[in-house]
Amino acid sequence: MTTQIKICGLSTPETMDAAIDAGATHVGLVHYEKSPRHIELEDAAKLRRRVPEGVKLVLVTVAMQPQYLARCYEALRPDVIQFHGSETPEWMALVRKTIKTETWRALGLREAATLERARQFEDCCDLLLFDAPAKSLPGGNGVSFQWDLLQGWEPFMPWALAGGLTPDNVAAAIATTGAPLVDASSGLETAPGEKSVDLIRAFCEAVRSA
Ligand SMILES: O=C(O)c1ccccc1N[C@@H]1O[C@H](COP(=O)(O)O)[C@@H](O)[C@H]1O
């Protein structure tokens, strides 16, 4: 099965185009002021126009207020909203009723028990995104978790793998976990928030060769 690729934290036309040309199935924009990858709505809307049909735009949010979330949705019409904070299953369920788009819930995976707790999100989002546990930021810390926690796990819904993925380690991550979708951000940067076209290309190539 072909592994899907999300390149996240894009903020310039050049890197957005590079991700799309390199074969990303998903491109991500982070709208979270504390992040070095934060992009203002107006700039995000300009990048959104570069995304062709067939490639999904993912908006990464962290515990956003409902009214502001609705405003972001109207401005960008993302194909996916990624929730990367402490959003509860009840809150996710409410969002699902009011905003008709695909939703992902990120979960920091520290121990096997988290995989059990993940079940509470089964009916209130479309995909679980396993990432390393939060550090200074809720995500985008460039840190991998113990991938073998996912070995033998039986997925009960669509899922994806994030956390410190790079062109050098993504093949091993796929081999260990069987991830159907891999998501990379800070591992494709030369400095926080500065994406590298070469690293984006190398990552997509490494996923295809895995
Ligand atoms: O990228 C960020 O700055 C960010 C901020 C707040 C929440 C999530 C964020 N990024 C997402 O975190 C994962 C893992 O990223 P990394 O490859 O370890 O840097 C990914 O989904 C990013 O989109």
The ligand as an SDF file (V2000), in Angstrom:
LIG
                    3D

 23 24  0  0  0  0  0  0  0  0999 V2000
    4.7440   22.5370   14.1460 O   0  0  0  0  0  0  0  0  0  0  0  0
    4.4240   23.1400   15.1780 C   0  0  0  0  0  0  0  0  0  0  0  0
    5.0360   24.1250   15.5580 O   0  0  0  0  0  0  0  0  0  0  0  0
    3.2440   22.6730   15.9750 C   0  0  0  0  0  0  0  0  0  0  0  0
    2.7670   23.4790   16.9730 C   0  0  0  0  0  0  0  0  0  0  0  0
    1.6880   23.0820   17.7150 C   0  0  0  0  0  0  0  0  0  0  0  0
    1.0760   21.8690   17.4820 C   0  0  0  0  0  0  0  0  0  0  0  0
    1.5520   21.0280   16.4870 C   0  0  0  0  0  0  0  0  0  0  0  0
    2.6400   21.4100   15.7250 C   0  0  0  0  0  0  0  0  0  0  0  0
    3.1590   20.5890   14.7490 N   0  0  0  0  0  0  0  0  0  0  0  0
    2.7630   19.2500   14.4530 C   0  0  0  0  0  0  0  0  0  0  0  0
    3.4050   18.3320   15.3180 O   0  0  0  0  0  0  0  0  0  0  0  0
    3.6190   17.1100   14.6310 C   0  0  0  0  0  0  0  0  0  0  0  0
    5.0470   16.6520   14.7700 C   0  0  0  0  0  0  0  0  0  0  0  0
    5.9220   17.6010   14.2530 O   0  0  0  0  0  0  0  0  0  0  0  0
    7.5300   17.3460   14.1010 P   0  0  0  0  0  0  0  0  0  0  0  0
    7.7430   16.6360   12.8060 O   0  0  0  0  0  0  0  0  0  0  0  0
    7.9740   16.5590   15.2790 O   0  0  0  0  0  0  0  0  0  0  0  0
    8.1070   18.7010   14.0690 O   0  0  0  0  0  0  0  0  0  0  0  0
    3.1790   17.3660   13.1980 C   0  0  0  0  0  0  0  0  0  0  0  0
    1.8480   16.9340   13.0170 O   0  0  0  0  0  0  0  0  0  0  0  0
    3.2110   18.8360   13.0870 C   0  0  0  0  0  0  0  0  0  0  0  0
    2.2930   19.2930   12.1540 O   0  0  0  0  0  0  0  0  0  0  0  0
  1  2  2  0
  2  3  1  0
  2  4  1  0
  4  5  1  0
  4  9  2  0
  5  6  2  0
  6  7  1  0
  7  8  2  0
  8  9  1  0
  9 10  1  0
 10 11  1  0
 11 12  1  0
 11 22  1  0
 12 13  1  0
 13 14  1  0
 13 20  1  0
 14 15  1  0
 15 16  1  0
 16 17  2  0
 16 18  1  0
 16 19  1  0
 20 21  1  0
 20 22  1  0
 22 23  1  0
M  END
$$$$
